[in-house]
Amino acid sequence: MNSPTVHLLLSAAEVEGAGTPEVYFLAPEKLITGNPKQTLWMQYTDPTQQYVVGLWRSEPGKWRIHYTEEEYCRMLDGVSVITDEAGHAVTLRVGDEFVIPRGFVGTWEVVEATTKRFVIYEKAG
C-alpha cells in the first residue's frame, strides 16, 4: 500500500517561477469598483477535488462574494476588507489568518494588492 506524500508549499516569493498560474477577471455582475486582475496558483488538490490549497493574488478592486465553500486564509501581503451583508467590516493585513464559512455573503475589497494562502473545502454534491 502506498502512503500519501507530503506536499511542500511554496512561499509567495517562490511561487512566481512555479508553473503557469491561472489569470482571470471577475464576471461584470460581481464587480462594484475596478476590474482587478486575479492570479491563482493551485498547489495541491486531493483526489476527490473537494480539498484544495494554493495562493491567490488580486489587484485593487471591490466585488460581491457568496461562498459555497469553507475557506481558511492567511494574508501574505497587501490590505483587504471583507464586509458582511449587515455592514460589519474586517480589515485584513499581512499575517492575519481568518475563515470564511460556507454561505457567507458580502463584499471583498482589495485596498492594496493582496496575496493570500488559502485552504478550501467544498463538499461534493
ChimeraX attribute file (.defattr): number of C-alpha atoms within 10 A of each C-alpha:
attribute: neighborCount
match mode: 1-to-1
recipient: residues
	/A:1	3
	/A:2	4
	/A:3	5
	/A:4	6
	/A:5	6
	/A:6	6
	/A:7	8
	/A:8	8
	/A:9	14
	/A:10	15
	/A:11	11
	/A:12	16
	/A:13	8
	/A:14	9
	/A:15	16
	/A:16	12
	/A:17	8
	/A:18	10
	/A:19	10
	/A:20	11
	/A:21	16
	/A:22	11
	/A:23	13
	/A:24	12
	/A:25	12
	/A:26	13
	/A:27	9
	/A:28	10
	/A:29	8
	/A:30	14
	/A:31	18
	/A:32	14
	/A:33	11
	/A:34	14
	/A:35	18
	/A:36	19
	/A:37	15
	/A:38	19
	/A:39	17
	/A:40	17
	/A:41	21
	/A:42	16
	/A:43	18
	/A:44	15
	/A:45	14
	/A:46	9
	/A:47	8
	/A:48	9
	/A:49	12
	/A:50	14
	/A:51	18
	/A:52	18
	/A:53	20
	/A:54	19
	/A:55	24
	/A:56	22
	/A:57	22
	/A:58	24
	/A:59	19
	/A:60	20
	/A:61	19
	/A:62	21
	/A:63	21
	/A:64	17
	/A:65	17
	/A:66	13
	/A:67	14
	/A:68	15
	/A:69	16
	/A:70	17
	/A:71	19
	/A:72	16
	/A:73	21
	/A:74	19
	/A:75	21
	/A:76	21
	/A:77	18
	/A:78	19
	/A:79	18
	/A:80	24
	/A:81	16
	/A:82	21
	/A:83	19
	/A:84	15
	/A:85	10
	/A:86	8
	/A:87	10
	/A:88	9
	/A:89	14
	/A:90	12
	/A:91	13
	/A:92	20
	/A:93	19
	/A:94	15
	/A:95	12
	/A:96	13
	/A:97	15
	/A:98	13
	/A:99	13
	/A:100	16
	/A:101	14
	/A:102	14
	/A:103	12
	/A:104	16
	/A:105	18
	/A:106	18
	/A:107	21
	/A:108	20
	/A:109	22
	/A:110	24
	/A:111	17
	/A:112	16
	/A:113	17
	/A:114	22
	/A:115	26
	/A:116	24
	/A:117	21
	/A:118	20
	/A:119	18
	/A:120	18
	/A:121	16
	/A:122	15
	/A:123	12
	/A:124	8
	/A:125	4
